[in-house]
Amino acid sequence: MTKVAAENNYTAKNINVLKGLEAVRKRPAMYIGDVGSRGFHHLVNEVVDNSIDEALAGYADAIIVTINKDESVTVEDNGRGIPVDLHPEEKKSALEIVMTVLHAGGKFDKNTYKVSGGLHGVGVSVVNALSEWVKVEVKRDGNIYQQEYKRGVPQYDVKIVGKTKKDETGTKTTFFPDREIFKAGKFKFDTLAERMRELAYLNKNISIRMKDEREGGEDITYHYKGGLIEFVQYLDEAREPMHKPVYVEGEKDNTPVEVAFQYSDTYSENIFSYVNNINTHEGGTHLVGFKTALTRTLNNYASKNGLIKEGSKITLSGDDFREGLTAVISVKVAEPQFEGQTKTKLGNGEVKSVVESIVGEKLAEYLEENPSVGKKIIEKCLRAAEAREAARKARDLVRRKNALDSMHLPGKLADCSINEPEHCEMYIVEGDSAGGSAKQGRDRRFQAILPLRGKILNVEKAKLNKILENNEIKAMIAAIGAGIGVDFNSEKARYGKIIIMTDADVDGSHIRTLLLTFFYRYMKDLLTEGKVYIAQPPLYKIKKGKEELYAYDDEERDNILKRFKVSVQDATVAQDGSELQTDGSPKGVLISRYKGLGEMNPEQLWATTMNPETRTILQVNLESAAAADKIFETLMGDAVEPRREFIEKNAKYVRNLDI
């Protein structure tokens, strides 16, 4: 090993020390996940978390979140108000310290907050660092205190700007995200409302009002006295429940536990777990405790009451007890330890026994008092066990068939040449025609193509054994190579990216929804790990002379036409992607409208949709698993009325509808 010459001059002056909130502005994604739409909206959640902490401590019961006309956001609560007196060591107002110093706040003192909803403890100071301006008003001791900041820097010392009633307290924070950092620009009401609704369900004593003061904006108040019971009913709105929700509540070892669940006549398992209001997507010890208690208690009940026929070869497993189950688990933990890929998996070992004990005891009491419900549940579980056995046989058949195939892969798959999953991607393409173009246009080294013929089965309405009989689904399972359902292991996936590429019409949208439903129900980790993407083929090709440009939406099309100094009315439009022919060499601009991927030749498909250097692909993520579950059930389930209501409510947002 040769030493590098001393001339590299690597000395102390090369070490940068970022002071105050500079580190946040330098690397914002480290603190809020990303600087796209997700991180942009997460700023609001960070401020709301402070208000929720006041509510958890018993000092607040009303929160108002307002999207202002200028795209700033105001979060106001009736808690105690952030302290404004001088900090004994820092010699600054506590308000200024909370707003300008990372990891500063009352949540680190368990005498102030027994539990806290913030995951990282950085909270409002990060919002301050990433905002063009922030204004905080605090009501305490009969006064209204105020301080303003620009990109995290205080503009003046905390001052009194008004008087209020002696017993009137609270904090009001208004912020405007920094447009140098965030490109999103506008807040989506529905995105914020989903989280506010979730928080209101999880905290039944809190009222959360969401106001949108922009033109045509909504004004909704979320307050649910029934708490988790109403949450489960909301989630199961599009399903036919078998009984009223079962509610369990208790506290052990200073850990409060709340659980609500009910069964419906469906096949999927829908369990949502929370720790201190944080959605633990990856589960953890509290979820293990619930599953263990549910399986043991229902098994004991079935045996004790003779609900399994004598001589029956059927044995009930945990999966059988969770088929058709919708449940919400909420625990409050003083010192939560999070782990897992996204730091949303609870690791506290003691919580498992707490949840297991409380749920086991309370559920046993419920079943004794409600024998008709207990019998219904066990009968459903027995039907699930029969279907599970049929599915096992179908899986074994698929495995045996694959074992006879030397490649273990579907014949229609055009695989890539390298075998490093993190560098490989598979396009699931609608139709043989588009599949042919994609196979010719791809980069064979790292891009695989799997064409699908027609629409796959709607898995929301089918049992697993029927799903495994569907040829297109079998092809996907074999190509991805990571199993399905309880056997699924994302680490075995043969591709780092699964890209859905469908036509820009109603059928294409339907196929995309069917595929996403399948991934959500049976390969969910692909979604939670961000491995599923949606390709964005262009809607238009715009040609003037020898120059060809592509537009992915109407706005981009119009901008190109402006460049060419031509209006849409003056351009010649081909509705099927074809090149219109006129007498002589045509003058003016030709717009080709693509409805199908098959209308593009291999070179065009590569240039617009498959080339990593130029393409646009949308990553599918699960910011709110509960909201995702409800949408899939609404759109793909048996109930017609919720689907009609969803379509009527969202019809005004539809663009470029091709029928």
C-alpha positions as CSV (number, residue, x, y, z in Angstrom):
1,M,0.0,0.0,0.0
2,T,1.5,3.3,-1.1
3,K,1.1,6.4,1.0
4,V,-0.4,9.5,-0.7
5,A,2.0,12.4,-1.0
6,A,1.8,15.0,1.8
7,E,0.7,17.6,-0.7
8,N,-2.9,16.6,-0.2
9,N,-3.0,19.1,2.7
10,Y,-5.8,17.4,4.7
11,T,-5.8,19.5,7.9
12,A,-8.2,20.8,10.5
13,K,-9.3,23.6,8.1
14,N,-10.9,20.9,5.9
15,I,-13.2,19.8,8.7
16,N,-16.6,21.7,8.4
17,V,-18.6,22.3,11.5
18,L,-22.2,23.1,10.8
19,K,-23.7,25.2,13.5
20,G,-27.2,25.6,14.7
21,L,-29.7,24.4,12.1
22,E,-27.2,24.5,9.1
23,A,-26.9,20.7,9.1
24,V,-30.7,20.4,8.5
25,R,-30.6,22.7,5.5
26,K,-27.5,21.0,4.2
27,R,-28.9,17.5,4.4
28,P,-32.7,17.9,4.8
29,A,-33.5,14.3,3.7
30,M,-31.7,13.0,6.8
31,Y,-34.3,14.6,8.9
32,I,-37.6,14.4,7.0
33,G,-37.0,11.5,4.6
34,D,-37.0,13.4,1.3
35,V,-37.6,16.8,-0.2
36,G,-40.4,15.7,-2.5
37,S,-44.1,15.7,-1.8
38,R,-43.7,13.3,1.1
39,G,-41.2,15.4,3.1
40,F,-43.1,18.6,2.1
41,H,-46.3,17.3,3.8
42,H,-44.3,15.8,6.7
43,L,-43.4,19.3,7.9
44,V,-47.1,19.7,9.0
45,N,-47.0,16.4,10.8
46,E,-43.9,17.5,12.8
47,V,-45.7,20.6,14.1
48,V,-48.9,18.7,14.8
49,D,-46.9,16.1,16.8
50,N,-46.1,18.8,19.4
51,S,-49.8,19.5,19.8
52,I,-50.6,15.8,20.1
53,D,-47.9,15.4,22.8
54,E,-49.8,18.1,24.8
55,A,-53.0,16.2,24.3
56,L,-51.4,12.8,25.3
57,A,-50.2,14.6,28.5
58,G,-53.8,15.7,29.1
59,Y,-53.4,19.4,28.5
60,A,-55.0,19.9,25.1
61,D,-58.2,18.7,23.4
62,A,-58.4,20.9,20.3
63,I,-56.1,21.3,17.3
64,I,-56.7,23.4,14.2
65,V,-54.7,22.9,11.1
66,T,-55.2,25.6,8.4
67,I,-53.8,25.7,4.9
68,N,-53.7,29.4,4.2
69,K,-54.3,31.2,0.9
70,D,-50.6,31.9,0.4
71,E,-49.7,28.1,0.9
72,S,-48.4,28.7,4.4
73,V,-49.8,26.4,7.2
74,T,-51.0,27.3,10.7
75,V,-51.2,24.7,13.5
76,E,-52.9,25.9,16.6
77,D,-53.7,24.0,19.9
78,N,-55.1,24.8,23.3
79,G,-52.3,23.2,25.3
80,R,-50.1,24.8,27.9
81,G,-48.1,26.8,25.4
82,I,-44.4,26.5,24.8
83,P,-42.5,28.0,27.8
84,V,-41.1,31.5,27.2
85,D,-39.1,32.1,30.4
86,L,-35.3,32.1,30.3
87,H,-33.5,28.8,30.2
88,P,-31.2,28.6,33.2
89,E,-28.2,27.4,31.3
90,E,-28.7,28.8,27.8
91,K,-29.8,32.2,29.0
92,K,-32.4,32.4,26.2
93,S,-36.1,32.1,26.0
94,A,-37.2,28.4,26.1
95,L,-39.3,29.2,23.0
96,E,-36.3,30.3,21.0
97,I,-34.3,27.1,22.1
98,V,-37.2,24.8,21.1
99,M,-37.4,26.5,17.7
100,T,-33.7,26.7,16.9
101,V,-31.9,23.9,18.6
102,L,-32.0,20.2,17.5
103,H,-33.1,17.7,20.1
104,A,-34.4,20.3,22.5
105,G,-37.8,20.0,24.0
106,G,-39.9,18.7,26.8
107,K,-40.3,15.2,25.4
108,F,-36.8,14.3,26.7
109,D,-38.0,14.9,30.2
110,K,-40.4,12.1,31.3
111,N,-41.8,14.3,34.0
112,T,-43.1,16.6,31.3
113,Y,-44.3,14.0,28.8
114,K,-44.9,10.4,29.8
115,V,-45.0,9.4,26.1
116,S,-44.2,11.3,23.0
117,G,-45.3,10.9,19.4
118,G,-42.2,12.3,17.8
119,L,-40.1,9.5,16.3
120,H,-36.7,11.3,16.1
121,G,-37.1,14.2,18.6
122,V,-36.1,16.8,16.1
123,G,-39.6,18.2,15.4
124,V,-40.4,21.8,15.1
125,S,-36.8,23.0,14.9
126,V,-36.4,21.1,11.6
127,V,-39.5,22.7,10.3
128,N,-38.1,26.1,11.2
129,A,-34.8,25.3,9.5
130,L,-36.6,24.3,6.3
131,S,-39.0,27.2,6.1
132,E,-38.6,30.6,4.5
133,W,-40.3,32.1,7.5
134,V,-42.0,31.0,10.7
135,K,-44.1,32.9,13.2
136,V,-44.9,31.4,16.7
137,E,-47.5,32.9,19.1
138,V,-47.8,31.5,22.6
139,K,-50.6,32.2,25.0
140,R,-49.5,31.9,28.7
141,D,-50.0,33.8,31.9
142,G,-52.5,36.2,30.4
143,N,-50.0,37.3,27.6
144,I,-49.5,36.6,24.0
145,Y,-45.8,36.1,23.2
146,Q,-44.4,36.1,19.7
147,Q,-41.2,35.4,17.8
148,E,-40.5,35.2,14.1
149,Y,-37.7,33.4,12.1
150,K,-36.3,33.4,8.6
151,R,-34.7,30.1,7.6
152,G,-34.3,29.2,11.2
153,V,-32.8,32.6,12.4
154,P,-34.7,34.6,15.0
155,Q,-35.6,38.1,13.8
156,Y,-36.0,39.5,17.3
157,D,-36.2,38.4,20.9
158,V,-39.4,36.9,22.2
159,K,-41.8,39.7,22.9
160,I,-45.3,40.3,24.3
161,V,-47.7,41.4,21.5
162,G,-51.1,41.2,23.3
163,K,-53.1,40.2,26.3
164,T,-55.5,37.2,26.7
165,K,-57.5,35.6,29.5
166,K,-55.5,34.2,32.4
167,D,-56.7,30.7,31.8
168,E,-56.4,30.8,28.0
169,T,-53.2,28.9,26.9
170,G,-51.9,27.4,23.7
171,T,-49.4,27.6,20.8
172,K,-50.0,28.8,17.3
173,T,-47.3,28.1,14.6
174,T,-47.4,29.4,11.1
175,F,-44.7,28.4,8.6
176,F,-44.0,28.8,4.9
177,P,-41.8,25.9,3.4
178,D,-38.6,27.1,1.7
179,R,-39.1,27.0,-2.0
180,E,-35.3,26.7,-2.4
181,I,-35.6,23.2,-0.9
182,F,-39.1,22.0,-1.7
183,K,-40.4,21.9,-5.3
184,A,-43.9,20.5,-4.4
185,G,-45.2,24.1,-4.0
186,K,-48.8,23.3,-3.0
187,F,-50.2,21.3,-0.1
188,K,-52.7,18.5,-0.8
189,F,-55.7,18.7,1.5
190,D,-56.4,15.0,1.3
191,T,-52.8,14.0,2.1
192,L,-52.9,16.0,5.3
193,A,-56.5,15.1,6.2
194,E,-55.6,11.3,6.1
195,R,-53.1,11.8,8.9
196,M,-55.4,14.1,10.9
197,R,-58.3,11.6,10.7
198,E,-56.0,8.8,11.8
199,L,-54.8,10.9,14.8
200,A,-58.4,11.7,15.8
201,Y,-59.3,8.0,15.7
202,L,-56.2,7.1,17.8
203,N,-57.0,9.8,20.4
204,K,-60.7,9.9,21.1
205,N,-60.5,12.9,23.4
206,I,-59.1,15.2,20.7
207,S,-60.9,17.3,18.1
208,I,-58.8,18.1,15.0
209,R,-60.1,20.6,12.6
210,M,-58.7,20.8,9.0
211,K,-59.3,24.0,7.1
212,D,-58.4,24.9,3.6
213,E,-58.7,28.6,3.0
214,R,-57.7,28.4,-0.7
215,E,-60.5,28.8,-3.3
216,G,-63.0,25.9,-3.1
217,G,-61.2,24.5,0.0
218,E,-62.8,22.2,2.6
219,D,-63.4,22.6,6.3
220,I,-63.7,19.3,8.2
221,T,-63.6,18.5,11.9
222,Y,-62.4,15.0,13.0
223,H,-63.6,13.9,16.4
224,Y,-64.5,10.3,17.2
225,K,-65.8,9.5,20.7
226,G,-65.7,5.8,19.8
227,G,-61.9,6.0,19.0
228,L,-60.6,2.7,17.7
229,I,-64.1,1.2,17.4
230,E,-65.0,3.9,14.9
231,F,-61.6,3.4,13.2
232,V,-62.3,-0.2,12.5
233,Q,-65.8,0.6,11.3
234,Y,-64.3,3.2,8.9
235,L,-61.8,0.7,7.6
236,D,-64.5,-1.9,7.1
237,E,-67.0,0.5,5.5
238,A,-66.8,-1.3,2.2
239,R,-67.0,-4.8,3.8
240,E,-69.8,-6.8,5.3
241,P,-68.9,-7.2,9.0
242,M,-69.9,-10.4,10.8
243,H,-70.3,-8.8,14.2
244,K,-69.9,-5.5,16.1
245,P,-66.2,-4.5,16.8
246,V,-64.6,-6.1,19.8
247,Y,-62.9,-3.5,22.0
248,V,-60.1,-4.3,24.5
249,E,-58.5,-1.8,26.8
250,G,-56.1,-2.1,29.7
251,E,-52.8,-1.0,31.3
252,K,-49.9,-3.1,32.7
253,D,-46.4,-2.0,33.7
254,N,-47.3,1.6,32.9
255,T,-48.1,0.6,29.3
256,P,-51.6,1.5,28.1
257,V,-53.0,-0.9,25.4
258,E,-56.0,-0.4,23.2
259,V,-57.3,-2.9,20.6
260,A,-60.4,-3.0,18.4
261,F,-61.1,-5.6,15.8
262,Q,-63.9,-7.3,13.8
263,Y,-64.2,-10.0,11.2
264,S,-65.8,-9.6,7.8
265,D,-66.7,-12.1,5.1
266,T,-63.5,-11.3,3.1
267,Y,-60.2,-13.1,2.7
268,S,-57.5,-10.5,3.5
269,E,-55.9,-9.7,6.8
270,N,-55.8,-6.0,7.7
271,I,-54.0,-5.3,10.9
272,F,-52.7,-1.8,11.7
273,S,-50.4,-1.2,14.7
274,Y,-49.4,2.1,16.4
275,V,-46.9,3.1,19.0
276,N,-47.4,6.6,20.5
277,N,-49.5,7.4,17.4
278,I,-46.7,6.3,15.0
279,N,-47.8,3.8,12.4
280,T,-45.5,0.9,12.9
281,H,-45.7,-0.4,9.3
282,E,-43.2,-3.2,10.0
283,G,-45.0,-4.3,13.2
284,G,-43.0,-5.3,16.2
285,T,-43.4,-6.8,19.6
286,H,-46.9,-5.3,20.2
287,L,-48.1,-6.9,17.0
288,V,-46.6,-10.3,17.9
289,G,-48.3,-10.1,21.4
290,F,-51.7,-9.5,19.8
291,K,-51.3,-12.3,17.2
292,T,-50.2,-14.7,19.9
293,A,-53.1,-13.8,22.2
294,L,-55.7,-14.0,19.4
295,T,-54.5,-17.5,18.2
296,R,-54.2,-19.0,21.7
297,T,-57.5,-17.6,23.0
298,L,-59.6,-18.6,20.0
299,N,-58.0,-22.0,19.9
300,N,-58.8,-22.6,23.5
301,Y,-62.3,-21.4,23.0
302,A,-62.9,-23.7,20.0
303,S,-61.6,-26.7,22.0
304,K,-63.4,-25.9,25.2
305,N,-66.8,-25.5,23.4
306,G,-66.5,-28.5,21.0
307,L,-66.6,-26.3,17.9
308,I,-64.1,-28.5,16.0
309,K,-65.8,-31.8,14.9
310,E,-64.4,-34.9,16.6
311,G,-62.1,-36.7,14.2
312,S,-61.6,-33.7,12.0
313,K,-58.2,-33.5,10.3
314,I,-58.3,-29.7,10.2
315,T,-55.9,-27.9,12.5
316,L,-56.3,-24.1,12.9
317,S,-53.2,-21.9,12.5
318,G,-52.6,-18.3,13.2
319,D,-53.3,-17.4,9.5
320,D,-56.7,-19.0,9.8
321,F,-57.6,-16.8,12.8
322,R,-56.6,-13.7,10.9
323,E,-58.4,-14.2,7.6
324,G,-61.0,-11.5,7.1
325,L,-59.8,-9.7,10.3
326,T,-59.6,-5.9,10.5
327,A,-57.8,-4.8,13.7
328,V,-56.1,-1.7,15.1
329,I,-53.6,-2.0,17.9
330,S,-52.5,1.1,19.8
331,V,-49.9,1.2,22.6
332,K,-48.3,4.0,24.5
333,V,-44.6,3.3,25.4
334,A,-42.5,5.6,27.6
335,E,-39.2,4.7,25.9
336,P,-39.9,3.1,22.5
337,Q,-37.1,1.4,20.7
338,F,-37.6,1.4,17.0
339,E,-35.8,-0.8,14.5
340,G,-36.3,-2.2,11.0
341,Q,-35.7,-0.8,7.5
342,T,-37.8,2.3,8.0
343,K,-37.4,2.6,11.8
344,T,-41.1,1.8,12.3
345,K,-40.8,-1.7,14.0
346,L,-41.2,-1.7,17.8
347,G,-38.3,-3.6,19.5
348,N,-39.3,-3.4,23.2
349,G,-39.4,-7.0,24.3
350,E,-41.5,-6.3,27.4
351,V,-44.4,-4.9,25.3
352,K,-45.1,-8.3,23.8
353,S,-46.1,-9.9,27.2
354,V,-48.1,-6.8,28.2
355,V,-50.3,-6.9,25.0
356,E,-50.5,-10.7,25.1
357,S,-51.7,-10.7,28.7
358,I,-54.3,-7.9,28.3
359,V,-55.8,-9.1,25.0
360,G,-55.8,-12.7,26.1
361,E,-57.7,-12.0,29.3
362,K,-60.2,-9.5,27.9
363,L,-60.9,-11.5,24.7
364,A,-61.6,-14.7,26.7
365,E,-64.2,-12.7,28.8
366,Y,-65.8,-11.3,25.6
367,L,-66.2,-14.7,24.0
368,E,-67.8,-16.2,27.2
369,E,-70.3,-13.3,27.2
370,N,-70.9,-13.5,23.4
371,P,-71.1,-17.2,22.4
372,S,-72.9,-16.5,19.1
373,V,-70.1,-14.2,17.9
374,G,-67.5,-16.8,19.1
375,K,-69.2,-19.5,17.1
376,K,-69.3,-17.3,13.9
377,I,-65.6,-16.5,14.2
378,I,-64.6,-20.1,14.7
379,E,-66.7,-21.3,11.8
380,K,-65.1,-18.7,9.5
381,C,-61.6,-19.8,10.7
382,L,-62.5,-23.4,9.9
383,R,-63.5,-22.4,6.3
384,A,-60.2,-20.5,6.1
385,A,-58.3,-23.6,7.1
386,E,-60.0,-25.6,4.4
387,A,-59.0,-23.0,1.8
388,R,-55.5,-22.8,3.2
389,E,-55.1,-26.5,2.7
390,A,-56.3,-26.2,-0.9
391,A,-53.9,-23.3,-1.5
392,R,-51.1,-25.4,-0.1
393,K,-51.8,-28.1,-2.6
394,A,-52.0,-25.5,-5.4
395,R,-48.6,-24.0,-4.2
396,D,-47.0,-27.4,-4.2
397,L,-48.3,-28.0,-7.7
398,V,-46.7,-24.8,-8.9
399,R,-43.4,-25.7,-7.2
400,R,-43.4,-29.2,-8.7
401,K,-44.1,-27.7,-12.1
402,N,-41.3,-25.3,-11.7
403,A,-39.0,-28.1,-10.6
404,L,-39.5,-29.8,-14.0
405,D,-38.6,-26.6,-15.8
406,S,-34.8,-26.1,-15.9
407,M,-35.1,-22.3,-15.9
408,H,-37.9,-22.2,-13.2
409,L,-39.2,-19.1,-15.1
410,P,-42.2,-18.5,-17.3
411,G,-41.6,-18.9,-21.0
412,K,-43.0,-15.4,-21.9
413,L,-40.4,-13.7,-19.6
414,A,-37.5,-12.1,-21.5
415,D,-35.0,-12.1,-18.7
416,C,-32.0,-9.8,-18.2
417,S,-28.4,-11.1,-18.5
418,I,-27.0,-9.9,-15.1
419,N,-28.2,-11.5,-11.9
420,E,-27.7,-8.8,-9.3
421,P,-31.2,-7.9,-8.0
422,E,-30.3,-4.4,-6.9
423,H,-29.3,-3.6,-10.5
424,C,-32.1,-5.5,-12.3
425,E,-35.6,-4.3,-13.2
426,M,-38.6,-6.1,-14.6
427,Y,-41.3,-4.3,-16.7
428,I,-44.7,-5.9,-16.4
429,V,-46.2,-4.8,-19.7
430,E,-49.8,-4.8,-20.9
431,G,-50.3,-6.9,-24.0
432,D,-48.2,-8.9,-26.4
433,S,-47.8,-6.0,-28.9
434,A,-46.3,-3.6,-26.3
435,G,-44.4,-6.5,-24.8
436,G,-42.8,-7.1,-28.2
437,S,-41.7,-3.5,-28.6
438,A,-40.4,-3.4,-25.0
439,K,-38.3,-6.6,-25.6
440,Q,-36.8,-5.1,-28.7
441,G,-36.2,-1.6,-27.2
442,R,-34.9,-2.6,-23.7
443,D,-31.3,-2.8,-22.4
444,R,-31.0,-6.6,-22.2
445,R,-28.3,-6.4,-19.6
446,F,-30.5,-5.2,-16.7
447,Q,-34.1,-5.0,-18.0
448,A,-36.5,-7.9,-18.1
449,I,-39.9,-7.9,-19.8
450,L,-43.0,-9.8,-18.7
451,P,-45.9,-9.3,-21.0
452,L,-49.4,-10.0,-19.6
453,R,-52.3,-11.1,-21.7
454,G,-55.6,-9.5,-20.6
455,K,-56.5,-8.6,-17.1
456,I,-55.3,-10.5,-14.1
457,L,-57.8,-11.9,-11.5
458,N,-59.2,-9.4,-8.9
459,V,-57.5,-10.8,-5.8
460,E,-59.8,-8.8,-3.5
461,K,-62.7,-11.1,-4.4
462,A,-60.9,-14.5,-4.5
463,K,-59.3,-17.0,-2.2
464,L,-55.7,-17.9,-2.5
465,N,-56.2,-21.3,-4.1
466,K,-58.2,-19.6,-6.9
467,I,-55.5,-16.9,-7.2
468,L,-52.8,-19.5,-7.7
469,E,-54.7,-21.0,-10.6
470,N,-54.5,-17.8,-12.6
471,N,-51.8,-18.1,-15.4
472,E,-50.8,-14.5,-15.4
473,I,-50.4,-14.4,-11.6
474,K,-48.4,-17.6,-11.7
475,A,-46.1,-16.1,-14.3
476,M,-45.5,-13.0,-12.0
477,I,-44.9,-15.2,-8.9
478,A,-42.4,-17.3,-10.8
479,A,-40.6,-14.3,-12.4
480,I,-40.2,-12.4,-9.1
481,G,-39.1,-15.6,-7.4
482,A,-39.9,-14.5,-3.8
483,G,-43.0,-16.6,-3.0
484,I,-46.5,-15.2,-2.2
485,G,-48.5,-14.3,0.9
486,V,-47.1,-15.7,4.2
487,D,-44.3,-17.4,2.2
488,F,-43.2,-14.1,0.6
489,N,-39.6,-13.0,1.3
490,S,-38.6,-9.8,-0.4
491,E,-34.9,-10.6,0.0
492,K,-35.4,-13.4,-2.6
493,A,-36.9,-11.0,-5.2
494,R,-34.9,-11.3,-8.5
495,Y,-35.4,-7.6,-9.3
496,G,-34.7,-4.4,-7.4
497,K,-37.5,-2.6,-9.4
498,I,-40.8,-3.9,-10.6
499,I,-42.2,-1.4,-13.1
500,I,-45.8,-1.5,-14.2
501,M,-46.2,-0.3,-17.8
502,T,-49.8,0.0,-19.1
503,D,-51.7,1.9,-21.7
504,A,-53.0,5.4,-21.0
505,D,-56.7,4.5,-21.2
506,V,-59.4,3.1,-18.9
507,D,-58.3,-0.6,-19.5
508,G,-54.7,0.3,-18.7
509,S,-55.7,2.0,-15.5
510,H,-57.8,-1.0,-14.5
511,I,-55.0,-3.4,-15.1
512,R,-52.6,-1.2,-13.1
513,T,-55.1,-1.2,-10.2
514,L,-55.5,-5.0,-10.4
515,L,-51.7,-5.4,-10.2
516,L,-51.3,-3.0,-7.3
517,T,-54.1,-4.8,-5.4
518,F,-52.2,-8.1,-5.9
519,F,-48.9,-6.6,-4.7
520,Y,-50.6,-4.9,-1.7
521,R,-52.4,-8.1,-0.6
522,Y,-49.8,-10.8,-1.4
523,M,-46.4,-9.1,-1.8
524,K,-46.8,-6.1,0.4
525,D,-43.1,-5.8,1.3
526,L,-42.4,-4.8,-2.3
527,L,-44.5,-1.7,-1.7
528,T,-43.2,-0.9,1.8
529,E,-39.6,-1.2,0.6
530,G,-40.3,1.0,-2.4
531,K,-39.6,-1.6,-5.1
532,V,-42.8,-1.0,-7.2
533,Y,-42.9,1.7,-9.8
534,I,-45.4,3.0,-12.4
535,A,-44.0,3.8,-15.9
536,Q,-45.0,7.1,-17.4
537,P,-45.2,6.8,-21.2
538,P,-45.8,10.0,-23.1
539,L,-49.3,11.0,-24.1
540,Y,-48.2,13.0,-27.1
541,K,-45.6,13.1,-29.8
542,I,-45.3,16.6,-31.3
543,K,-43.6,16.9,-34.6
544,K,-42.6,20.0,-36.6
545,G,-40.5,19.4,-39.6
546,K,-37.7,17.0,-38.5
547,E,-38.0,17.9,-34.8
548,E,-39.8,15.5,-32.6
549,L,-40.7,16.1,-28.9
550,Y,-42.7,14.2,-26.4
551,A,-45.2,15.5,-23.9
552,Y,-46.4,13.6,-20.8
553,D,-49.4,15.7,-20.0
554,D,-51.5,18.5,-21.5
555,E,-49.5,21.2,-19.8
556,E,-46.3,20.0,-21.3
557,R,-47.9,19.7,-24.7
558,D,-49.2,23.2,-24.5
559,N,-45.7,24.5,-23.5
560,I,-44.1,22.8,-26.5
561,L,-46.8,24.3,-28.8
562,K,-46.1,27.7,-27.4
563,R,-42.4,27.2,-28.2
564,F,-43.5,26.4,-31.8
565,K,-45.8,29.4,-31.7
566,V,-48.8,27.3,-32.6
567,S,-52.1,26.8,-30.8
568,V,-53.7,23.4,-30.2
569,Q,-56.5,24.3,-32.6
570,D,-54.0,25.1,-35.4
571,A,-52.1,21.7,-35.0
572,T,-53.1,18.5,-36.8
573,V,-54.0,15.8,-34.3
574,A,-53.7,12.1,-34.9
575,Q,-55.7,10.3,-32.2
576,D,-54.1,6.8,-32.6
577,G,-50.5,7.7,-32.5
578,S,-50.1,7.4,-36.3
579,E,-48.3,9.7,-38.7
580,L,-51.0,11.6,-40.6
581,Q,-50.3,11.8,-44.3
582,T,-51.4,14.8,-46.4
583,D,-50.7,15.9,-49.9
584,G,-47.0,17.0,-50.4
585,S,-44.7,17.5,-47.3
586,P,-47.1,18.7,-44.6
587,K,-46.6,22.2,-43.0
588,G,-47.3,23.2,-39.4
589,V,-47.3,20.9,-36.4
590,L,-48.5,17.3,-36.1
591,I,-49.6,16.0,-32.7
592,S,-49.8,12.2,-32.2
593,R,-52.0,11.1,-29.3
594,Y,-50.8,7.8,-27.9
595,K,-53.5,5.6,-26.3
596,G,-51.6,2.3,-26.5
597,L,-48.0,1.4,-25.9
598,G,-48.1,-0.7,-29.0
599,E,-48.4,2.5,-31.1
600,M,-44.7,3.3,-30.3
601,N,-41.9,1.5,-32.0
602,P,-39.0,0.0,-29.9
603,E,-36.8,3.1,-30.3
604,Q,-39.5,5.5,-29.2
605,L,-40.5,3.3,-26.2
606,W,-36.8,3.1,-25.1
607,A,-36.3,6.9,-25.5
608,T,-39.4,8.0,-23.7
609,T,-40.3,5.3,-21.1
610,M,-37.4,2.8,-20.5
611,N,-34.1,4.7,-20.7
612,P,-33.1,5.4,-17.1
613,E,-31.4,8.6,-18.2
614,T,-34.6,10.2,-19.7
615,R,-37.6,8.3,-18.4
616,T,-40.0,9.3,-15.6
617,I,-41.2,6.5,-13.2
618,L,-43.4,7.0,-10.2
619,Q,-42.5,5.1,-7.0
620,V,-45.4,3.5,-5.2
621,N,-45.2,3.9,-1.4
622,L,-47.6,3.3,1.5
623,E,-47.6,6.6,3.5
624,S,-50.9,5.6,5.1
625,A,-51.4,1.8,5.1
626,A,-54.9,2.2,6.6
627,A,-56.0,4.6,3.8
628,A,-54.5,2.4,1.2
629,D,-56.4,-0.7,2.5
630,K,-59.7,1.2,2.5
631,I,-59.1,2.4,-1.1
632,F,-58.3,-1.1,-2.4
633,E,-61.3,-2.5,-0.7
634,T,-63.6,0.3,-2.0
635,L,-62.4,0.0,-5.6
636,M,-62.0,-3.7,-5.8
637,G,-64.3,-5.2,-3.2
638,D,-67.9,-6.5,-3.4
639,A,-69.8,-3.5,-2.0
640,V,-71.1,-1.3,-4.8
641,E,-72.3,1.8,-2.9
642,P,-68.9,2.9,-1.4
643,R,-67.4,2.6,-4.9
644,R,-70.1,4.7,-6.4
645,E,-69.6,7.4,-3.7
646,F,-65.8,7.3,-4.3
647,I,-66.3,7.8,-8.1
648,E,-68.8,10.6,-7.7
649,K,-66.6,12.4,-5.2
650,N,-63.4,12.1,-7.4
651,A,-64.9,12.4,-10.9
652,K,-64.1,16.2,-10.9
653,Y,-60.4,15.4,-10.8
654,V,-60.3,13.1,-13.8
655,R,-58.2,14.2,-16.8
656,N,-57.8,12.6,-20.2
657,L,-60.4,9.9,-19.8
658,D,-60.4,7.6,-22.8
659,I,-63.4,5.2,-23.1
